[in-house]
Structures are given as structure tokens and as C-alpha cells.
Amino acid sequence: MQTSPITKQDLAGSVISVPPLARQADLSLAEAENRKMVQHLEAGGVSTLLYGGNALLYHVAPSQYGELLAMLERVVAEDSLVIPSVGSSYGMMMDQASELSRTAFPTAMVLPQPNVVTYAGVERAIGDFVQAAGKPAVVYIKQLGYLEVENVKRLVDNGSVSWIKYAIVREQPAQDEYLSRLKDAIGAEMIVSGIGEQPALPHMQKFDVTAFTSGCVCVAPALSMHMLRLIQTGDYVAAEQVRRIFKPLEDLRNGINPVRVLHSAVAGAGIADTGPLLPMMSPVNESEAEEIAGVATNLLETEMKFREGIK
């Protein structure tokens, strides 16, 4: 596991995968199945794994957090970068900061808390976490009303930020006044598009953000990496063609639920047995699972043909 501070080169070097977390029927961690997922990603060229919303770390038991961190260290390759998440409540993230301070993880992402927050309060909370953990945080901006640009800039200026996952959904991703102001305030180097393949192209093309996160990369890592490289080299037409390959699965995620569909897709494609979702989430129904499995299997087949073609 990479333990050195995260650089722009690290961020640009890989699609930032956001995998689900496999569990046993009793909700304990399924280490072997999580390792299968990680190895599938690594075999496709992905070297960065961010465990957050898709892993349902919003609901992880504090008593299980240390075990989770230890497992994540064990299942990744020596040169892979793995990033856990904390929160989203203040008390939970501060208890988790104590656990993290005893580990070699270079950063952790603070999950956004959508309710009972103020801009100044969130800024203070992230600063408190960084001080307690002894490492900078990944700031996850998922909705308006969470952090204003000036709050983010102060956190960046005082060294509290490793990088920023930007994930405010817009009908037109290329038209984003907040992202424009954020880029003007802190530059684009530490900003990552955080909503998968669909808005990654306009975010990287217009705002020059460094990379993108993805859940569907868990099914087709080599294809997602290919899309990243095409964008980075300015071949936007080819990148758009690759993006369309992911659209059927992304449409299901958008139409049903991103977390539940990805959890089902990884299992349905036979990549790993993801097991049950943590309450307070529930699985997709049987007909949805069949549809998801079909789409995910088709995507995986396209992935494997692509890998064969580049050998």
C-alpha cells in the first residue's frame, strides 16, 4: 500500500475507483471477496481505490472500523493507493481519526453530512479531523450548502486538504458556476471529477480537473483507464465513444440507486460475491438484479475483449 503523500501525479495516474464493500451473510467483512474485487481492478490497471459511499461507510460500525482498515491494507498491492472514509457525523469522524492516526494511510475522505451543518462548522470539523488524524483529508463536495469556496480555500491554504472530490450533479456539467469559482480559487490540480464516467469528459476538458472517480470501473477497469488516457491526450471524440460503453450501467445506477446497483453489478457479473448491503440500505429486487447482471456481464465481456486486444 502506498503510504507517501498524494501528488498530482498519483491522482492523474489512475481512475479513482470507488468500490462496494463485500460482506458475509452476518455482515462481517468478506476479505476473500474484497480481494477478488481489488485484484480485478488492479489487473485492469487501476491503482487507486477509494472506499466511501459505494462501500456504505456512512453506516460502518465504529467497533469494526479498525478491522476494516487492517483488511484494506492486506488486500491491495504494494504500490496501490487505498483511501478509507470517515464520518459523516462529527463524533464518528473524530473517533475514526484516532484509529487512523495509528495507521500508514496517507489520507482519508470526509463523507459529506447533508443536514444540520453550516459552512464554518464543516470547515472547523474537517480541520479538527486533520489535526487529530495527523494527515490531510479528502474533501468531498457533493451538494450546495455544505462548503463555500472560501471555506475550501482556507482548508487548502493551511495544508488540511489532500485533494477534492467534486460531485455536484448538474444537468449540463460544462456549465458549473461553483466549479469555476473553485478552480479560480485553488487551481485545478487537486480537484477530481467525482460522479463517474458521464461528466468526466466535460469536467476534464473544460475545467482541467486532474482525473475522475468511478464505480463502473469496478466492472471494466481497463476501459475506464483507456478513457482517462484518451481525455488526458486530448482525444475527446474517442473518449466519448468509450464513455458510451458505460452508459447502460450508469443509466441503471441513475434510475434505481447508484450504490445498490453497483453492489449488484459486481456480483451479477461474477467478479466477486458482494453479499448483503448494510442496513439502512436494501438490495435491488429480483427483476432488477437480473437486468443489472445482464448489463454488467455485457460490460465485462467488452472489457475482456479490450484487454485481449491490447496484449
LINCOR-V247881 format. One record per backbone hydrogen bond with DSSP energy under -1.0 kcal/mol. NH is the residue of the N-H (numbers start at 1). CO is the residue of the C=O. If there is no record, write none. Layout:
NH	CO
NH	CO
This chain:
2	80
11	7
12	8
13	9
16	212
17	15
17	48
18	214
23	274
24	28
27	24
30	22
31	29
34	30
35	31
36	32
37	33
38	34
39	35
40	36
41	37
42	38
43	39
45	42
46	41
49	81
50	17
51	83
56	53
57	52
59	56
64	61
68	64
69	65
70	66
71	67
72	68
73	69
74	70
75	71
80	77
81	47
83	49
86	109
93	89
94	90
95	91
96	92
97	93
98	94
99	95
100	96
101	97
102	99
103	100
109	84
110	138
111	86
122	118
123	119
124	120
125	121
126	122
127	123
128	124
129	125
130	126
131	127
132	128
133	129
134	130
137	160
138	108
139	163
141	165
152	148
153	149
154	150
155	151
156	152
157	153
158	154
159	156
160	155
162	137
164	190
165	139
166	192
167	141
175	172
180	176
181	177
182	178
183	179
184	180
185	181
186	182
187	183
191	188
192	164
193	211
194	166
203	199
204	200
205	201
206	202
207	203
209	203
210	191
213	193
214	16
218	215
219	216
220	216
224	220
225	221
226	222
227	223
228	224
229	225
230	226
231	227
232	228
233	229
234	231
235	230
236	234
239	235
240	236
241	237
242	238
243	239
244	240
245	242
246	243
250	246
251	247
252	248
253	249
254	250
255	251
256	252
261	257
262	258
263	259
264	260
265	261
266	262
267	263
268	264
269	265
270	267
271	266
272	266
274	272
281	278
289	285
290	286
291	287
292	288
293	289
294	290
295	291
296	292
297	293
298	294
299	295
300	296
301	297
302	298
303	299
304	300
305	301
306	302
307	303
308	304
309	305
310	306
